[in-house]
Amino acid sequence: MMADPKRENIKELNMVDPDEEDSNGRPMPARALHIIDPDKVVKLSFLYPATTGRKMDEVIRVLDSPQRAAKHKVATPADWKPGDKVVISSDEEAKKMLPQGFETAKLPSGKGYLRFTHVD
């Protein structure tokens, strides 16, 4: 979080809501969230209009997901929450990385490319 009383940062970071103004006619900041990794790479950006609230569960989810993905080489599906199953890449890699095992989803195509497991 940061304070920006002069509204310099919101302009520099493209966080200005083009449709909303305050009582003085100045553009309102949008509700923006940028997640930056330790190497200073932007991993995720959300930009909501000033009139739209954010759901904190989603903010926490998108903070946790990239960290878990980097640590375990997994992906998190939509609506994933900590403790839910994650997606893993290949059977061979999964067998090496995940001694606790994994399950392969049964798909209409019969292909076994969607694998899930739990990680901490």
C-alpha positions in Angstrom: 0.0 0.0 0.0 1.1 3.5 -0.6 -0.1 7.0 -0.1 -0.2 9.4 -3.1 -1.6 12.7 -2.0 -0.2 14.5 -5.0 -1.6 11.8 -7.4 1.8 11.5 -9.1 2.1 7.7 -8.7 -1.4 6.9 -9.9 -0.6 8.7 -13.2 2.8 7.0 -13.5 1.4 3.6 -12.9 -1.7 4.1 -15.1 -4.1 3.8 -12.2 -6.4 6.7 -13.1 -10.1 5.9 -13.6 -11.0 7.8 -16.8 -14.7 8.0 -15.9 -14.7 9.1 -12.2 -13.8 12.5 -10.8 -13.6 13.8 -7.2 -15.6 16.9 -6.0 -12.8 19.1 -7.3 -13.0 17.6 -10.8 -9.7 15.6 -10.5 -9.6 12.1 -11.8 -10.1 9.4 -9.2 -7.6 6.7 -8.7 -8.8 3.3 -9.9 -8.7 0.4 -7.4 -5.4 -1.1 -8.6 -3.4 -4.1 -7.4 0.0 -4.9 -8.8 1.8 -8.0 -7.5 5.6 -7.8 -8.0 7.9 -10.7 -7.3 11.3 -10.4 -5.5 13.0 -9.9 -8.9 10.8 -6.9 -9.5 8.8 -8.5 -12.2 5.0 -7.8 -12.3 3.3 -11.1 -11.9 -0.3 -9.8 -11.8 -2.3 -6.6 -12.2 -5.9 -5.9 -11.3 -7.5 -2.6 -12.3 -11.0 -2.0 -11.0 -13.0 1.2 -11.6 -13.2 3.5 -8.6 -16.8 2.6 -8.2 -16.2 -1.2 -7.9 -15.0 -2.9 -4.8 -12.6 -5.8 -4.5 -13.1 -9.1 -2.9 -10.3 -9.7 -0.4 -10.5 -13.5 -0.8 -9.5 -13.1 -4.4 -6.7 -10.7 -3.5 -5.3 -13.3 -1.0 -5.8 -16.1 -3.6 -3.8 -14.2 -6.2 -1.0 -13.5 -3.7 -0.7 -17.1 -2.6 -1.1 -18.7 -6.1 2.1 -17.4 -7.8 4.1 -18.2 -4.7 2.9 -21.8 -4.6 3.3 -22.1 -8.3 6.9 -21.0 -8.1 7.8 -23.2 -5.2 6.1 -26.4 -6.4 6.0 -25.9 -10.2 2.2 -26.2 -10.3 -0.7 -24.2 -11.6 -3.8 -23.2 -9.7 -7.3 -23.6 -11.3 -10.0 -20.9 -11.3 -11.5 -20.4 -7.9 -8.6 -22.2 -6.2 -8.2 -21.7 -2.5 -5.2 -22.7 -0.3 -5.7 -26.4 0.6 -7.5 -27.1 -2.7 -5.9 -29.3 -5.4 -3.4 -27.8 -7.8 -2.7 -28.8 -11.4 0.7 -30.5 -12.3 2.4 -30.7 -15.6 3.5 -34.2 -16.7 3.2 -37.7 -15.2 7.0 -38.2 -15.2 7.7 -34.8 -13.6 4.9 -35.4 -11.2 6.2 -38.8 -10.1 9.6 -37.2 -9.3 8.2 -34.1 -7.6 5.3 -35.6 -5.7 6.0 -38.7 -3.8 2.6 -38.3 -2.1 1.0 -39.1 -5.5 -1.5 -37.4 -7.7 -4.8 -38.1 -9.4 -5.5 -37.9 -13.1 -8.9 -36.4 -14.1 -11.1 -38.6 -16.2 -11.9 -36.5 -19.3 -14.4 -37.1 -22.1 -11.4 -37.3 -24.6 -9.9 -40.1 -22.6 -6.6 -38.2 -22.5 -4.8 -38.1 -19.2 -3.2 -34.7 -19.3 -5.1 -33.0 -16.3 -3.4 -34.1 -13.0 -4.2 -32.8 -9.5 -2.5 -33.0 -6.1 -2.2 -31.1 -2.8 0.8 -29.1 -1.8 1.6 -27.0 1.2 
